[in-house]
Amino acid sequence: MKKSSGKPRLNILSRIAILFVVALLVTYIFTFFLIRLFYIRYAADEAKEMAENAAFAAVDIIGSSDDVIEMKNDPELRERVHEYFRDICIRSDLRYMYLYVVDEDEKIHYLVCAAADDEDDRKMNEEYGTFGAVSERPLYDVEIDVLEEDMDGDYQFVNNRYGPVCMYVIPVRGSSGSIEALLGVDYSMNKIRKMALHNLRHSLLIGLIMISFTYLLSLLFIRHSVIRPINELSHRMKRFVEDRNSAASARNKSSYFEDEMTDIEDSFDKMAEDISGFVLDIEGLTREKTQNQTQLDIARNIQEGMVPAEQCYFSKDAEIYGYAQPAKQVGGDFYEVIPLDENRISIVIGDISGKGVSAAIFMSMVKTLIRENILTGRGLAECLRRANRELCFSNPEGMFATVFAAIYDTETGVLSYANAGHNSPILIKSGARWMDMDSGMALGLFEDVEIEDAEIRLDSGDGIILYTDGMTDAVDKDNNQFGEEAFLECVREKLSGTGGFLGATPLVKGILSTVWDFSKDSEQFDDMTCVSLVRHRDNDESGVIRPEIPSFSIIREYILGALGDSENTRSIIMACEEVFDNIAMYSNADKVSFACYRTGEGYTVCFRDNGVPFDPVDHAVKKKKFEELDTGGMGIMLARKYSKKMYYERRGDRNVLIMWFDLPKGE
């Protein structure tokens, strides 16, 4: 079913119609005002010309200046002139015509007044028809110009109490040439404007009819030449989307000429043909990619089983934490923590040349060879040399691996190690510095390589950081590398903020956070792996106690002595007590060991027992009614509530549970 977009549908023809209508309205309005302005100007010129002609005709009727003088004393003559004037007004469509004298005081004395309209004529003659009637109005500019500049006639547009008129004034001269009187003619501007607007409406109506006819013809042409071909092409596209085999469906080729639309149809036919072939190729590639992706997912799952993304291991006097992040789905970096016996733990980190599937396959071979050799009990250098010989015999692609292997003895604190071309670790001992060691030769290049055994003692609070070059080679958005010096300085900053000691887990996570912040705007191009071993300090409270509920008082005293009595300390004690009670009552263990120590701004408590396997982290706690609260399960719920994080691991025949707690600032 077609999904509505919520917008009104408007086809192309409707849009063109709307565009035509808008253009027509704009053109009509613009033309109206333009022609109206033209007609008003035309009306003014027409009024001036008609007034001028009427004025000269009236002067011819008046005759000489003697007739004007006689008119002052002869009412009958004034009446005859009045009739002549009125006849001219009616025939010439004038509004007023009047003969008047201007005395020395610029007073106006009307001799004869006439109007085309009967009512206007009656009113004017009642007011000014008697000789000697004086008008109080001031002289207009045209009258002053005619009198003073001795002009033969002039006009002015005035708006007096009778309305807007074109006033034309002609002097009536005596025999000596002096002006004896003035003849004024008024032509109504309103009448001219009405006539002009009437003609304007007729002109616009004719124009509108012609434009509308042209508009309809244009729409018909557009519909036939544009809309219909577009609709046909649209239907063909829909059929093509539903069935690619319809690309060669019937096409209307009845057009008598070629234009842009036929070009579009030809392009669509070519595009449909190309898309059909392209889709077939894509389908084949997709099937192949799906198969490859499935294989990669399987490979990733297998590799995650061999190299966990993160791993935390606690011995009785040290913490080990490792983290690996491949650049692609599978990678070539690896690390492994191998408990060899009650007191010895092996740590191996390696970096394979290249990335992706080939590196992952080679990595699994290297990791397996090294593990097998270490489990034989041989020295680390000998183990790496044997693994190197095996790789040289089975390495047709010429790949290689850098490896650092170490064994930590929890009884003596001695770290034995051998290096095969790997990055020099960072030693945490009264600060942080690079370990002074022989770099050795990478595995898989030459059969005879020089790899030496060495050892170092880790005292209370000492540690070591192992990493691959993906950490130091990380780049930012400007392609600047993080670098080894920045990496070492990062470690020093993490330690300095915690008084010189930090657990392995927060130390590695802090380093990773810094590297990720540095390279967050760029793509990861190399695998990143980091492993840290940190020995507990001597003043970290720890011990072995019997799995009996009264024995928890020992742990309580340790925690109170380290943190002091506070609400937060009581929450930590409550969580630990619930875990210990659960071990004492249900694990069947005969020995429980614990370790308590600070890790930066947090506090860590580790329990180890040799009881039955039980994972409180993944254990489902069912919600219970009030009367069921004493049937078990509440202790695990409280431990989860008060701890920031819990980690469980079954290590050999032992349960290992680690609990992390936040400490308020300043505690």
C-alpha positions in Angstrom: 0.0 0.0 0.0 1.3 3.4 -0.9 2.3 5.4 2.1 0.9 9.0 2.2 3.4 11.7 2.8 0.7 14.0 4.3 1.3 16.6 1.6 -1.3 17.6 -1.1 -0.5 16.2 -4.5 0.0 18.8 -7.2 0.8 17.6 -10.7 3.1 19.5 -13.1 0.2 20.8 -15.2 -1.5 22.3 -12.1 1.8 24.0 -11.1 2.2 25.4 -14.6 -1.5 26.6 -14.5 -0.9 28.3 -11.1 2.3 29.9 -12.4 0.4 31.2 -15.5 -2.3 32.6 -13.3 0.1 34.4 -10.9 2.1 35.8 -13.9 -1.2 36.9 -15.5 -2.3 38.7 -12.3 1.1 40.4 -11.8 1.1 41.5 -15.5 -2.5 42.7 -15.2 -1.8 44.8 -12.1 1.4 46.2 -13.5 -0.2 47.0 -16.8 -3.3 48.5 -15.1 -1.2 51.0 -13.2 1.1 51.7 -16.1 -1.8 52.4 -18.5 -3.7 54.3 -15.8 -0.7 56.6 -15.4 -0.5 57.0 -19.1 -4.2 57.8 -19.5 -4.1 60.3 -16.6 -1.3 62.2 -18.4 -3.2 61.9 -21.6 -6.3 63.3 -19.9 -4.3 66.3 -18.7 -3.0 67.1 -22.1 -6.5 66.5 -23.6 -8.1 68.9 -21.1 -5.5 71.6 -21.7 -6.0 71.3 -25.5 -9.8 71.4 -25.3 -9.8 74.3 -22.8 -7.4 76.2 -25.1 -9.5 75.7 -28.2 -12.7 76.8 -26.4 -11.0 79.9 -24.9 -9.9 81.1 -28.4 -13.3 80.4 -29.8 -14.9 82.5 -27.0 -12.5 85.4 -27.6 -13.6 85.5 -31.2 -17.2 85.8 -30.0 -16.5 88.6 -27.6 -14.8 90.7 -30.2 -12.9 93.9 -29.3 -12.2 95.4 -26.0 -14.9 98.0 -26.7 -17.4 95.1 -26.5 -16.0 94.3 -23.2 -16.4 97.9 -22.0 -19.9 98.0 -23.4 -20.8 94.8 -21.7 -20.3 96.4 -18.3 -23.3 98.6 -18.8 -25.4 96.4 -21.1 -27.2 93.5 -19.3 -28.7 92.3 -22.6 -25.2 92.0 -24.2 -24.0 90.1 -21.2 -26.9 87.8 -21.5 -26.2 87.1 -25.1 -22.6 86.5 -24.4 -23.7 84.2 -21.5 -25.7 82.1 -23.9 -22.8 82.0 -26.4 -20.5 80.9 -23.6 -23.0 78.2 -22.3 -23.4 76.9 -25.8 -19.6 76.5 -26.2 -19.5 74.8 -22.8 -22.1 72.3 -23.8 -20.7 71.6 -27.2 -17.1 71.4 -26.0 -17.9 69.5 -22.9 -16.5 72.3 -20.7 -17.5 72.8 -17.2 -17.2 76.6 -16.8 -16.4 79.7 -18.9 -16.2 83.2 -17.5 -15.1 86.7 -18.4 -13.7 88.9 -15.6 -11.7 92.0 -14.9 -8.8 92.2 -12.4 -8.5 95.7 -10.8 -5.4 97.3 -9.4 -6.1 95.7 -6.0 -6.1 92.3 -7.6 -9.9 92.0 -7.0 -11.8 89.9 -9.5 -14.9 91.4 -11.1 -16.9 88.9 -13.1 -18.7 90.1 -16.2 -20.1 86.9 -17.6 -20.2 83.3 -16.0 -21.5 80.2 -17.8 -21.6 76.5 -17.0 -22.7 73.4 -19.0 -24.7 72.1 -16.1 -28.0 74.0 -15.4 -27.5 73.8 -11.6 -23.9 75.0 -11.8 -24.9 77.8 -14.1 -27.7 79.0 -11.8 -25.4 79.0 -8.8 -22.6 80.8 -10.5 -24.9 83.5 -11.9 -26.6 84.0 -8.6 -23.2 84.6 -7.0 -21.3 86.4 -9.8 -23.8 87.2 -12.5 -24.4 90.8 -11.5 -21.8 93.3 -12.8 -19.5 94.4 -10.1 -19.6 91.2 -8.1 -16.3 90.7 -6.5 -14.6 87.3 -5.8 -12.4 87.2 -2.7 -10.2 84.3 -4.0 -6.5 85.1 -4.6 -5.2 85.1 -8.1 -3.8 81.8 -9.4 -0.3 81.6 -10.8 -1.6 81.3 -14.4 -3.5 84.6 -14.0 -0.5 86.4 -12.5 1.7 85.1 -15.3 -0.7 86.2 -18.0 -1.1 89.7 -16.5 2.5 90.4 -15.6 4.4 88.6 -18.4 2.0 89.7 -21.2 1.4 86.1 -22.4 -1.1 85.2 -25.1 -2.5 82.5 -22.8 -1.6 79.8 -20.3 -3.1 77.0 -18.2 -2.9 75.5 -14.8 -4.4 72.5 -13.1 -6.3 73.7 -10.0 -8.5 72.0 -7.4 -11.0 74.6 -6.3 -14.3 74.3 -4.5 -15.9 73.2 -7.8 -13.5 70.2 -8.1 -10.3 69.4 -10.1 -10.2 71.4 -13.4 -7.8 72.4 -16.1 -8.0 76.3 -16.1 -7.0 78.0 -19.3 -6.7 81.8 -19.2 -6.5 84.2 -22.3 -6.1 88.0 -22.1 -8.6 90.2 -23.9 -6.6 93.1 -25.2 -7.7 96.7 -26.1 -6.8 98.7 -29.2 -3.6 99.8 -27.5 -2.6 96.2 -26.7 -3.2 96.4 -23.0 -5.2 93.7 -21.2 -8.7 94.9 -20.5 -10.1 91.6 -19.2 -9.4 87.9 -18.8 -11.3 84.9 -20.3 -11.1 81.7 -18.2 -12.1 78.3 -19.3 -12.4 75.3 -16.9 -12.4 71.7 -18.2 -13.4 69.0 -15.6 -10.6 66.6 -14.9 -13.0 64.1 -13.4 -14.8 63.6 -16.7 -11.5 63.1 -18.6 -10.4 60.6 -16.0 -13.6 58.7 -16.2 -13.4 58.5 -19.9 -9.7 57.4 -19.7 -10.5 54.7 -17.2 -13.4 53.5 -19.3 -11.1 53.2 -22.3 -8.5 51.5 -20.0 -11.0 48.8 -18.9 -11.9 48.0 -22.5 -8.2 47.8 -23.4 -7.4 45.5 -20.5 -10.4 43.3 -21.2 -9.3 42.8 -24.7 -5.7 42.0 -23.5 -7.0 39.6 -20.9 -9.0 37.7 -23.5 -6.0 37.4 -25.8 -3.7 36.3 -22.9 -6.2 33.7 -21.7 -6.5 32.3 -25.1 -2.7 32.1 -25.5 -2.6 30.5 -22.0 -5.1 27.8 -22.9 -3.2 27.0 -26.1 0.1 26.8 -24.1 -1.4 24.4 -21.6 -2.7 22.1 -24.3 0.7 22.1 -26.0 2.5 21.4 -22.7 0.0 18.6 -21.8 0.6 17.0 -25.2 4.4 17.5 -25.4 5.5 17.3 -21.8 2.9 16.0 -19.4 1.7 13.0 -21.4 5.3 11.7 -22.2 6.2 12.2 -18.5 3.2 10.2 -17.3 4.0 7.4 -19.7 7.7 7.4 -18.6 6.5 7.4 -14.9 4.3 4.3 -15.5 7.2 2.5 -17.2 9.4 3.3 -14.3 6.8 1.9 -11.8 6.5 -1.2 -13.9 10.3 -1.5 -14.0 10.5 -1.2 -10.1 8.0 -4.0 -9.8 9.5 -6.2 -12.5 12.9 -5.5 -14.1 11.9 -7.7 -17.0 9.4 -5.0 -18.0 12.2 -2.6 -19.0 11.7 -3.6 -22.6 7.9 -3.1 -22.4 6.0 -1.2 -25.1 7.1 2.3 -25.7 5.1 4.9 -27.6 7.3 6.1 -30.4 4.6 7.9 -32.4 6.3 11.3 -31.9 7.0 13.0 -35.3 10.1 14.7 -34.0 12.8 14.2 -31.4 13.2 16.5 -28.4 14.4 16.5 -24.8 11.6 14.1 -23.8 12.6 11.5 -26.4 16.2 11.9 -25.1 15.0 11.2 -21.6 13.1 8.1 -22.7 16.2 6.8 -24.6 18.3 7.5 -21.4 15.8 5.6 -19.3 15.9 2.6 -21.6 19.7 2.5 -21.5 19.6 3.0 -17.7 17.1 0.2 -17.2 19.3 -2.1 -19.2 22.3 -1.1 -17.2 20.5 -1.4 -13.9 19.2 -4.9 -14.7 22.7 -6.0 -15.4 24.1 -4.2 -12.4 21.5 -5.7 -10.1 22.3 -9.2 -11.3 25.9 -8.5 -10.5 25.0 -7.0 -7.1 22.9 -10.0 -6.2 25.8 -12.3 -7.0 28.2 -10.1 -5.0 25.7 -9.9 -2.1 25.4 -13.7 -1.9 29.2 -13.9 -1.9 29.5 -11.1 0.7 26.8 -12.8 2.9 28.8 -16.0 2.8 32.0 -14.1 3.5 30.3 -12.2 6.3 29.0 -15.4 7.8 32.5 -16.8 7.7 33.9 -13.6 9.3 31.4 -13.7 12.1 32.3 -17.3 12.8 36.0 -16.4 12.7 35.4 -13.4 15.0 33.5 -15.6 17.5 36.3 -18.2 17.4 38.9 -15.4 17.9 37.0 -13.9 20.8 37.1 -17.3 22.4 40.9 -17.4 21.9 41.5 -13.7 22.7 38.8 -12.2 24.9 38.0 -8.5 24.5 38.9 -8.0 28.2 40.1 -10.2 30.9 40.8 -9.6 34.6 42.9 -12.0 36.7 43.7 -11.8 40.4 46.5 -13.7 42.1 47.1 -13.6 45.8 49.4 -10.6 45.5 48.8 -9.1 42.0 46.1 -8.0 39.6 46.3 -8.6 35.8 44.0 -7.0 33.3 44.1 -7.3 29.5 42.1 -5.6 26.7 42.1 -6.2 22.9 40.3 -4.3 20.2 40.9 -5.4 16.6 40.8 -2.7 13.8 38.7 -5.0 11.7 36.3 -7.8 12.5 39.2 -10.1 13.2 42.8 -9.0 14.0 46.3 -10.0 14.5 47.0 -8.8 18.1 46.7 -11.3 20.9 47.3 -11.7 24.6 47.0 -14.6 27.0 47.1 -15.1 30.8 48.0 -18.7 31.7 48.1 -20.0 35.3 50.9 -22.5 35.3 50.7 -23.7 38.9 49.8 -22.4 42.3 52.4 -19.6 42.3 53.3 -19.0 38.6 51.3 -17.1 36.0 52.4 -16.7 32.3 51.6 -13.5 30.4 52.0 -13.4 26.6 51.3 -10.5 24.2 51.9 -10.5 20.5 51.4 -8.5 17.3 51.1 -10.1 13.9 52.2 -8.4 10.7 49.2 -7.3 8.7 45.5 -7.1 9.6 42.3 -9.0 8.9 41.7 -12.7 8.2 45.3 -13.6 7.2 46.7 -12.0 10.4 44.0 -13.7 12.5 44.9 -17.2 11.0 48.6 -16.6 11.5 47.9 -15.3 15.0 46.1 -18.5 16.0 49.1 -20.5 14.9 51.6 -18.3 16.8 49.5 -18.3 19.9 49.0 -22.1 19.9 52.7 -22.8 19.4 53.8 -20.4 22.2 51.2 -21.8 24.6 52.2 -25.4 23.9 55.9 -24.6 24.5 55.3 -22.6 27.7 53.2 -25.4 29.2 56.1 -27.8 28.7 58.0 -25.9 31.4 60.9 -24.8 29.3 62.5 -21.4 29.6 60.8 -18.6 27.9 63.6 -17.9 25.4 63.7 -21.5 24.4 59.9 -21.6 24.0 60.1 -18.6 21.6 63.0 -20.1 19.7 61.1 -23.4 19.2 58.0 -21.5 18.1 60.1 -19.5 15.6 61.5 -22.6 14.0 58.0 -24.1 13.5 56.8 -20.8 12.0 59.7 -20.6 9.6 58.9 -24.1 8.3 55.1 -23.3 7.8 55.1 -19.7 6.7 54.8 -19.5 2.9 53.5 -15.9 3.0 56.5 -14.6 4.9 54.5 -13.2 7.8 56.0 -12.5 11.2 55.1 -11.8 14.8 56.5 -9.8 17.6 56.0 -11.4 21.0 56.7 -10.6 24.6 56.4 -13.5 27.1 56.7 -13.3 30.9 56.1 -15.6 33.9 55.3 -14.0 37.2 56.1 -15.8 40.5 53.6 -14.8 43.2 55.9 -16.2 46.0 59.0 -14.3 45.1 57.7 -11.4 43.0 60.2 -12.2 40.2 59.1 -11.6 36.7 61.0 -13.7 34.1 60.6 -12.6 30.5 61.9 -12.9 27.0 61.3 -10.6 24.1 61.0 -11.4 20.3 61.1 -8.0 18.7 58.1 -6.6 20.6 57.7 -3.1 21.9 59.6 -2.4 25.1 57.2 -2.6 28.1 56.7 0.2 30.6 58.0 -0.7 34.1 56.1 0.8 37.1 58.7 1.2 39.8 58.8 4.4 41.7 57.2 6.0 38.7 57.1 4.8 35.1 59.9 4.2 32.7 60.8 2.0 29.7 62.3 -1.3 30.6 66.0 -1.7 29.6 66.0 -5.0 27.7 67.2 -6.8 24.6 64.7 -6.3 21.8 65.3 -9.7 20.2 64.1 -10.7 16.7 60.5 -11.2 15.5 59.3 -14.7 15.0 58.9 -16.2 11.5 61.7 -14.3 9.7 64.8 -16.4 10.3 65.4 -19.8 11.7 68.3 -18.9 14.0 67.3 -15.9 16.2 68.9 -14.6 19.4 66.4 -14.5 22.2 67.6 -14.1 25.7 66.0 -14.8 29.1 65.9 -12.0 31.7 64.2 -11.3 34.9 63.3 -8.5 37.2 61.8 -8.4 40.7 58.5 -6.5 41.3 58.3 -5.1 44.8 55.2 -4.0 46.6 53.2 -1.6 44.3 55.3 -2.3 41.2 53.9 -3.4 37.8 54.5 -3.7 34.1 52.5 -2.5 31.1 52.6 -4.4 27.8 51.0 -3.1 24.6 51.1 -3.3 20.8 52.0 -0.5 18.4 48.4 0.1 17.6 48.3 2.1 20.9 51.2 4.4 20.1 50.5 4.6 16.3 46.9 5.9 16.8 46.4 9.1 14.8 44.1 12.1 15.3 42.1 13.9 12.6 45.2 15.8 11.5 47.1 12.5 11.0 49.4 13.2 14.0 50.5 10.1 15.9 50.0 9.6 19.6 53.6 8.4 19.9 55.6 6.6 22.5 56.5 9.6 24.6 52.9 10.6 24.9 52.0 7.0 25.9 54.7 7.0 28.7 53.5 10.5 29.8 49.9 9.2 29.9 50.9 6.4 32.3 52.8 8.8 34.5 49.7 11.1 34.7 47.5 8.2 35.7 49.8 7.2 38.4 50.5 10.7 39.7 46.8 11.3 40.2 46.5 8.3 42.6 49.6 8.8 44.7 51.8 6.5 42.6 49.7 3.4 42.7 46.8 2.3 40.5 45.3 -1.2 40.0 45.8 -2.9 36.7 42.2 -2.6 35.6 41.7 1.2 36.1 45.3 1.8 34.8 44.6 0.1 31.4 41.2 1.6 31.1 42.5 5.0 31.8 45.2 4.6 29.1 42.7 3.4 26.6 40.4 6.3 27.3 43.2 8.8 26.7 44.1 7.1 23.4 40.5 6.9 22.2 40.0 10.6 23.0 43.0 11.4 21.0 41.9 9.4 17.9 38.1 9.8 18.2 37.8 11.8 15.0 39.8 9.3 12.9 39.3 5.7 11.9 41.2 3.0 13.8 43.6 1.5 11.3 45.5 -0.9 13.6 44.7 -3.4 16.3 45.0 -2.1 19.9 46.0 -4.4 22.8 47.2 -3.5 26.3 47.9 -5.8 29.3 49.0 -4.7 32.7 50.3 -6.6 35.8 50.3 -4.7 39.1 51.5 -6.1 42.3 49.5 -5.2 45.5 51.2 -3.0 47.9 52.3 -4.4 51.3 49.8 -2.4 53.1 46.9 -3.8 51.0 44.8 -5.7 53.5 44.6 -9.4 52.7 44.5 -12.8 54.3 43.2 -16.3 54.5 40.3 -17.1 56.9 38.0 -19.9 57.6 34.6 -19.9 55.8 32.6 -19.3 58.9 30.3 -16.4 59.5 32.1 -15.1 62.6 35.3 -14.8 60.5 33.9 -11.9 58.6 34.8 -9.6 61.6 38.4 -9.8 60.3 37.4 -8.4 56.9 35.2 -5.8 58.6 38.1 -4.6 60.7 40.4 -4.4 57.6 37.9 -2.2 55.7 37.1 0.0 58.7 40.8 0.5 59.4 41.5 1.5 55.8 38.5 3.7 55.1 37.2 4.8 58.5 33.6 4.7 59.7 31.2 6.3 57.3 27.9 5.6 55.5 29.8 4.6 52.4 32.1 2.3 54.3 29.1 0.6 56.0 27.5 0.0 52.5 30.8 -1.6 51.3 30.9 -3.8 54.5 27.2 -4.8 54.0 27.8 -5.9 50.4 31.0 -7.9 51.3 29.2 -9.5 54.3 26.4 -10.8 52.1 28.9 -12.3 49.7 31.0 -13.9 52.5 27.8 -15.3 54.2 26.8 -16.9 50.9 30.2 -18.5 50.6 30.2 -19.7 54.2 26.8 -21.2 54.0 26.5 -22.6 50.5 29.9 -23.1 48.8 31.2 -26.1 50.9 34.6 -24.4 50.7 37.2 -25.1 53.4 39.3 -22.0 52.8 38.6 -18.4 51.8 41.2 -15.8 50.9 40.5 -12.1 50.4 42.3 -9.0 49.3 41.2 -5.4 49.9 43.0 -2.4 48.3 42.5 1.0 46.8 42.4 1.5 43.0 42.6 5.2 42.3 39.3 6.7 43.4 37.8 3.3 44.2 38.1 0.4 46.5 38.4 -3.3 45.4 37.6 -6.4 47.4 38.5 -9.9 46.0 37.2 -13.2 47.4 38.7 -16.6 46.3 37.3 -19.9 47.6 37.6 -23.6 46.6 33.9 -24.3 46.9 31.4 -25.4 44.3 31.1 -23.2 41.1 28.7 -20.3 41.6 28.5 -17.1 39.6 26.6 -14.4 41.5 27.0 -12.0 38.6 24.9 -13.9 36.2 22.7 -15.5 38.8 19.0 -14.6 38.3 17.4 -13.1 41.5 13.7 -13.5 41.4 11.5 -10.8 43.0 10.0 -12.1 46.1 7.0 -11.2 48.3 7.6 -10.0 51.8 6.9 -13.3 53.4 9.5 -15.0 51.1 12.4 -12.6 51.9 14.0 -15.1 54.3 14.2 -17.9 51.7 17.5 -16.7 50.2 18.7 -14.6 47.3 18.5 -11.2 49.0 22.2 -11.1 49.8 23.2 -11.2 46.1 20.7 -8.5 45.4 22.2 -6.2 48.0 25.7 -7.0 46.9 24.8 -5.9 43.4 23.1 -2.8 44.6 25.9 -1.4 46.7 28.9 -2.4 44.4 29.7 -0.4 41.2 30.7 -3.6 39.4 31.1 -7.3 40.0 33.4 -9.7 38.2 33.3 -13.5 38.5 35.7 -16.1 37.1 36.0 -19.9 37.7 39.8 -20.3 37.8 40.8 -24.0 38.1 39.1 -25.3 41.2 38.5 -21.8 42.6 35.8 -19.2 42.5 37.1 -15.7 42.1 34.8 -12.8 42.7 35.9 -9.2 42.4 33.8 -6.2 43.6 34.5 -2.6 42.8 33.2 0.3 44.9 33.3 4.0 44.4 34.8 6.2 47.1 33.7 9.8 47.8 36.2 12.4 46.9 38.6 13.1 49.7 38.0 9.8 51.5 
